Structure formats: structure tokens, C-alpha cells
Amino acid sequence: MTERIGQGDPARTLALLWGKVSTPKRGPRHAISATEVIAAAVRIADAGGLEAVTMRAVGNELGRTAMSLYTYVLSRDVLIDLMYDSVYADLPRSQNSKDWRKAVKRWCTSLRELYLAHPWLLDVSSARPVLGPHEQEALESLLRILATAGLSIQDRPAATSALFSVVRGAARQAVEARGAVTEEDAEWWAARGKALADAAPDFAERFPESTAIAAQQRKLGAQPWVKAADQAFTRSIEFLVDGLARHADGPSAAVR
């Protein structure tokens, strides 16, 4: 199920995201911090997905009651926002590079690795941004690269959207491919392959291009669908970068 972000009170959520909330001076001394609450929630989501993230589960992880956590994160909706933004801090910051092509590819690869490390990110709706510092820095890093490439400010939004979409889609494909690496899945393919041969003996003649690609992927050896997903991601980004180069006028703009 897709989770929507930005559901909490905007003023208080943004204050938490940008570190503008101070620890209350009244009441007992806080034995934990908001950072620890967020980290615990991320660990739970990494292991069991977003559905496993409840205030009670996070409290159990920290040896606290669910009610005690509301002092730090206000609500589960706010917690999801904080989790989402926090993991983007793991993305490497863009550095000055004379080769914008390589910089774009590194950015895309890093984002895909982030999704693979935290698959639950793919279950968060991308319709709205969190507007936190780490998510914003990830976007800014890409925009700086595209500006260096000489891509016009009118074209940068479309380029950014295309790159984000391809990386997100490729990451989802990779997550699903890795999840299919089981003995049960191998049996599923064997049974379906035999049934398809019986039901459609002329399949290869009717769909020669699909058959040729399937044959090519089988040559990849063990776990071919995983390797095929990785290769598809690399080539997709190369295609996009070549297309961007046709509209760029910065360093290394010419199509190679």
C-alpha cells in the first residue's frame, strides 16, 4: 500500500525536519532523542516494510511506551516524513566534475542503491515532496549537475523527472527481481514454461523478439532476472544521458 507523505501539521513537521524544535525544558530529562526514534523506525521499515512501522513497534524497539514517543515525533504521519528525509542523508553530495555525464550516472546509481537499501521508500508516494533538507539536497545535487551540463532552466524539470522516474522504476524492478530468487519461483517458471509450450507451441514464431531477449537473458547464468534488471538500469541511464547531451551546451556536451 502506498503511503502519502506530508499528512502532519505543516508548521510542526517542517520545524522538526529542519531542526528548529528544541527539547522541552519541563518534565523529566529525555533519555532518547528524535534522531534515535527515527533510526529505530528506519530499522523496522528496512526489516518489515512501512506497514510494520507503528508507534508501539518503535517504542518496543527503544524500550519505551508508544505514548512517550509523541513528545519527539508528534504522530506516525510525521514519523514517516522524518524517516523519508533522514535516509536521503546517505546520498553522496555532488562534487565539481568536468564530466557531467559521469556525474549524472553516479547520482542515479547512488539513488538506486539507496532505494535497494531501503525498499520501503518505493512505497512512499512521490506526488508530494517532504520538503526536508536531505531530500532537497538530493534534488539540488542533480540540478547543479544539469546546470553544469548547460541544460536550459526550462529543460531541467523534465530531465529531473525523467531521471527520477527511471531510477525509481529500475529500483522497483530490482527489488522484485531479488525477491523472486527462491526455489519456489524457479519451480513456478518451470511449470509455466511447460504449460506455455503446450498451450502455445507456436509462441516463438509469433513473438520472435520476446523469445530472442529471453534466450539472451538465460545466458546470464544464475539469477538471470536480477542481472537483467541491473543491465537494464545501466543502459536506460545511458540512453537518457545521450538524449540530454543533444540539448546541453556545457562541457562534454557532444554525443559520444
N, C-alpha and C positions, 0 to 999 in steps of 0.2 A: 504494500500500500504506500502510495506517495505521501510524504509529509510536506505540508506547507510551512514555510518559514515566515517570520515577521508577524506572528499572531499575538505577541505580547504587547504590553503598553509601550508605545514607541519611545517616549522620553526616558523611561527607566531602563528599557532594553539597550538603547544606544549609549546611555551612560555607563552601563556595565561593559558593553563591548569596547568602549574607548577608555576604560579605566578611570571613569570620573565618579565612581561610587566609593566612598570611604567607609571603613569599618565602624559600625556603631560604637559610640563611647560608653553607652549604658549597657547594663546587663553583664552576664558572665563573659570572661575572656574567651575569644573564639579559639577553639583547638584545631580547627581546619580552616581552609581558605576557599574562595570561589574557584581558584585555579585547581585545587585538589578535587573539588566536586566535578568540575568539567572533565578533568583527566579520568576520573573514575567512570563517568558516563561514557566517555570515548572507549574505554576498555570494554565496557559492557556491550556497546554497539558493535565494536570490532568482532566480538565473540558471537553475538547472537542477533545482530541487526537492531534497527531502531525500535522495533516492537518490544524488545527486551528492556529498553530504557524506560524505567518508571522511577518515580521519586523513592519508592520503597526499595527498589533494587539498588539504586545508587546509595541510599542510606545504609543498606546491608553491606555493601562493598566497603564503606568507610566506618562501619561500626557505629552508625548514627541512626536516629529515627528519621522517617520521611519528613515529619513536620519541621525538624531542625534545619533542613536544607533550604527552606523557603527564605531564611534570612539571607542566603547567599545568591540564589538564582530566581527567586520570585515565583516561578512556575515551570512546568515541564516545557511549555512552548518557548519560554525564554532560554531554558537549558539547551534545547535543540539549536537555537540560534548561536549560542555561545560555543557549543561543540563544533558546529559547522565552521565558524570563523576560526576557531583555535587551530584546527588541523591544517589550515592553509598557511600557518606559520612555518610548516615544514618545507614549503616550496622554496628552492634556492632563489635568491634575488638576482635579477638580471644584471649582468656586468657589461661594461662597454666592450663591444665586439665589432671588429671590422667586417665580419661576415654575418650579416643579418639572417641569412638562410640557416646557418648552423644555430644561431640564437633562437630562431623560431622552433626548430626541431628539438632543441634542448628543452625549451619551455613546454612544448607539447608532451614530450617524453616524461618530464617531471610531473606534469599534471596527471598523466595516465598512471604513473606509479603511485601517486597519491590516492587516486581512486581505487587502485588494486589493494593498497594497504588499508583503506577504509571503505569497503564496498557500500556501506550504508549511505555514503554521500550520493550515490546514484539513486537512492530512494527519496532524496530531498528535492522537491520541485524547484526548477530553475527559473520559474516565472517571475519571482521576485528576488532581489538581492538582499543579503543580510545587512549590508552597508557597514560592515565591521572593518577594522584596519587591515587585517591579514587578507581577507577576500579582496579588498580594494587594491592592496599592493600587488596581488597576483594579476589583476586586470591591468594595473598601471605598468607592470613589467612588460606585458605583451604590447601595450600601446606604445611604450618607448621604443621597442624593437621595430614596430611597424613605422613609427615616425622616422627612425634612423634609416629605414629602407627607402624612404622617400614616398611612401604611400600617402595619398592625399587624405586630409582630415575627413572628407566626405566618404572615402572608401574604407577607412579604418573600422567603423562599426560593423560593416558587412564581413570584413575579413576576420574580425574578432569573433563574431557569431559563428562563422563557418568553422573556424579552428576549434572553438569550444565544443560545438556540436559533434565534430568528427572525433575529438578526443573522448568525449563523454560516451558516444556510441561505441567506439572501439573498446573502451574500458568495460562497458556492459557486456559486449561480446566476449571479451577475455574472461570476465568473471563467470559467465555462463559456461564457457568452454572448460574452464578449470573445474567447475562444479560437475561437469559431465564425465570427468575422468574416474569412473568407477567400473567395477566388474559388471554391475547391473546394466550400465549404459552400453558396454560392449556387447552384452547379450541382446539388448534392445536392437542395436544396429544389425547384428547377425540375423535376428528373427525378421526384422523389417526388410532387410536386403533379400532374403529368400522369398518372402511373401511378395515383394515388389517384382522380382523376376518371374514369379508365377502369374501375377496379375497383369503385368505389362511387359511381356517378353520383347517387345519392340522399343522399350524405353530408350536405349542407346541411340537408335536410329531417329527417334522423334526428338530427342533432346541431346544432340551431339556435343554442344558447347558445355552444358552442365556436366555431362559424362566425362568430358576431357578434363575439366577442372577437378572433378572428384578423383580421377585417376592420378592427376598431378599431386594432389594433396596426400594421397595414400603413399606416395614416395617419400614423404617427410618422416616416415617411421613411426615410432611410438607417439601417442597423443597427437595425431596429425591436426586435429581441430584446434588445439592450443597453439601449435606452431603456425598454423594458417592464420589464426586471429592476430598473432604478433606480426606476421609478414604483411597482412592487410593493413594494419595500422601504419607501419613504416611507409608503405607505398602510398597510402592515402595522403599522408602529410607531405610526401614528396610531390604528389600531383598538385596539392593546394599551393605549396611554395612556388612551384613552377608557374602556376596561374597568377599568383601575387606578383611575381617578378615582371610580368607583362605590363603591370600598372604602376610599378615602382620606378623611381629615378634616382635612388640613393646609391651608396657603394654596393658593388656586386649585383647590380640590378639586372644585368643581362641574363637571359636564359642560357643555362649551360647544358 
